[in-house]
Amino acid sequence: MMSSQASSAGGGETKVRQKLVETGDVDVMVAIRSNFFYTRTVPCELWFLNRNKPEAHRDKVLMIDARNIYRKVTRKIYDFSPEQQQNLLAIVWLYRGQTGMYLDLVSGYCRRTLDEGTGCFNTEGENGETTQPLPDFAGALDVLNDTLHPFLDTLADDGVHTEVQKELAEAQIVFHANVKAFQQAISEQEAVWKEQKTTNGDLKQAVDQIAPLAESSRDLIKQTDLLYKFASRLIETCENECSAKASDAWVARDVTRARKAADDARQHAVEQLRQVRYFWRQAHWLTERFPEAELCDVEGLVKLVDCAEIETNDWSLTPGRYVGVAPEEVDEDFDFEEALRGIHVELEDLNAEAAKLAATIKKNFEELGI
């Protein structure tokens, strides 16, 4: 591992890189974005040297630009998820002709997608307990409704709560229908998978066939969040506009408990649904970029570069100089509210740091008698 400067600096370092490249031992270069280390923020390159490099690759270097591949750990630290590491490794497998390992990875992602889909209805927790994320959320929402109804039954049919209550009821009907369709689709894909072949063409077709499951899981996430919002809005309407807290039919403690249980169930269901689309996207990421299960140049990601091209670029070993710029991708899973919550948390951290720094500065001034 070296800083980015080592792979592109001029002067004597150019000569060093030239000698290294001319030996034929430079095998793979991987560029990594900044903030991947706890003590340093600078970007870097991973250098892989191989004295036993196949003769066919002796005068070539595999350049991988992984700066756009990362997982955000904190606002200051990034890393690779296990799947991102596997996907980068899959590129090297194709480079080395290990096609079977690449296909096994794609197949594994497809299998995991179906497993996570099944897990939406039956999954085992860390302590061995069995949970049913989607049915559990639906049940928790029913309990919340039952808790609210004694008070709602005391209100007029044309009260201010009516519209929100109607929206909630209609959304529940749609949700239940879509959950049932989702479960049916999973069962159908499970049956197809039993006959699944693992050739590249068959796996590409499988990724396309499973795609609707990924889309359905994303839609169910939105519906799950929407249902909870409607339920919360109904509670707030009752308390703020219908004087619920002054009524004996409104047991605030039970409402709070049922609302929290529904939110916990929502979070569990949403997290499980996200896994369905996440693993499908890993399979799709690979098959979209390497449709023939063979190494190929991918703009902004990878290129197999010969020594002549490296020489014309002053023996630079910076992958970004060769692979080009990756096309801008639209993040279809971007969650504005979650991003806003993240910004709020980050702002709180910054405010806390600012207050701590201000207190330290004040103390230092006092010690100096200023």
Secondary structure as UniProt FT lines:
FT   STRAND          2..3
FT   HELIX           4..7
FT   HELIX           12..23
FT   STRAND          26..32
FT   STRAND          44..49
FT   TURN            51..52
FT   HELIX           55..57
FT   TURN            58..59
FT   STRAND          60..65
FT   TURN            67..68
FT   STRAND          71..72
FT   STRAND          78..79
FT   HELIX           82..95
FT   TURN            96..97
FT   HELIX           99..119
FT   TURN            120..121
FT   STRAND          123..124
FT   TURN            126..127
FT   STRAND          130..131
FT   HELIX           133..152
FT   TURN            153..154
FT   TURN            157..158
FT   TURN            160..161
FT   HELIX           162..193
FT   TURN            194..195
FT   HELIX           200..241
FT   HELIX           244..246
FT   TURN            248..249
FT   HELIX           252..289
FT   TURN            291..292
FT   TURN            299..301
FT   STRAND          302..306
FT   HELIX           307..312
FT   TURN            313..315
FT   HELIX           320..323
FT   TURN            332..333
FT   HELIX           336..367
FT   TURN            368..369
//
